[in-house]
Amino acid sequence: MATFPTDPVPNYPLDVEPEWTTLISRVDTGGEQRKQKSLFPRYNVKVKYNALANAKMQLLWDFYLARKGSYEAFYIYDLISLVHDGQYVGTGDGTTYVFDIPGASTTSQAIYLNNVEQTEGYNYVIFTGGGVSSSDRVNFGGKIYGGTNPTGKLYEWDASTTWVEVADQLGSETQILSLAVHSSKLYGGTGPTGKLYEWNDSSAWALVAAQLGSETEIYSLAVHASALYGGTGPTGKLYQWNDSSAWALVAPQLGSETGILSLATYGGSLYGGTDVNGQLLKWDSSSSAWTLVAPKLGSETKILSLAVHDSKLYGGTYPNGKLYEWNDSDAWAEVAPQLAAETYAYALKSHNGNLYGATGLNGKLYEWNGTTSWGSVASQLGSETQILSLAIIPVPPTAGDIITVDFTGYLRMRVRFTNDKMTRAMFYKDITTIGLDMTGLKAE
């Protein structure tokens, strides 16, 4: 959808008139009953200009012609920063996570679902720009979950300082070594019996794939090309799940590497981090084999975690618990040193614009500052000394949820020209007061 020209520059603020729809019924007693027909206002807008050169008037005339009079709607911004409360964002459908905010250059945003204010960072994050007509956006990006050792439990982070247990230990499985979301479901790979489980979104797990022969650990899980892959130990193989009850081998052990400790899709390819030489591998689906793309990182013998963040591939290591950035060629560069006594950078996950790391020996959650250090955001989970895995489960607004926003910034309105016919002379004569009529920003 087109956006009304900001060149030439009109007089701001625009003349904006909210219009509501109210049904009025007269009663015999002389009174009346009123019924609200629209939850949100529509807007009538007038745009005023000072004297314009012919070239500037031509730009507006061309825009009017391109819209075919009142036929085609378009967006217009009131480019003065004002407070706008209770603006309609959208209606949830149960699957959509990202919605346009009806504004740009917004600050002081508050998001509501059915008039209940949500928590930024936990329920949603604001993205600057990127929406239709360059509007800002709200992303209901989901919640962080962590799998632990030594009692193999699943926790949900409250986006503040603590974890909440959501699933108890899986029988004799003491380790949730890996987590991944596949087809809107959360899966966990375990140790010491190397099984695959599916979480029921409530409080329990269900077994979906038994142990892979002699593989006792599913160290890593990743979704690649719409399929779920698992990296194993102690023989460092790569498997693809059949979405039912079994795995198929797609890459054998590479040399002496005994574990595919981490997996990540990056640039359209699947990468794996190994044990015992801390190598970065790239999977070749055509030959069902791994190719070495980055050798051992100094004294780091394990690439425990891989994650894509800000369009870069990062790796977390052992025995020094460092964070590295890959150069997209053949080497790593250290970007954060060891986290105090944390020698294991077990899991990495990019979430809502931040990179999080989960550790051992003390089972803490950290947030990277984007330069050279980490900050602790959640302390140890009771007796859980290791957060072995992290996953993000998106939580979109449910079907029928009304999403609204308060913000300070530029209001975006959807409008149409009021006239279907106008001569150029009339247009030029009336150029100082062009009428625009809103037709649509309301809850359906």
Secondary structure, DSSP 8 states (H G I E B T S, - for coil): --B---SS---SS-EEEEE--EEEEE-TTS-EEEEE--SS-EEEEEE------HHHHHHHHHHHHHTTTTTS-EEEEEEEEEEEEEEEEEE--SS--EEE-SEEEEEEEEEEETTEE--BTTTBEEE-S-SGGG--EEE---EEEEEEESS--EEEE-SSS-EEEEE--BTTB-EEEEEEEETTEEEEEEESS--EEEE-SSS-EEEEE--BTTB-EEEEEEEETTEEEEEEESS--EEEE-SSS-EEEEE---TT--EEEEEEEETTEEEEEEESS--EEEEETTTTEEEEEE--BTTB-EEEEEEEETTEEEEEEESS--EEEE-SSS-EEEEE--BTTB-EEEEEEEETTEEEEEEESS--EEEE-SSS-EEEEE--BTTB-EEEEEEEE-----TT-EEEEEEEEEEEEEEEES-S---HHHHHHTTTSEEEEE---S--
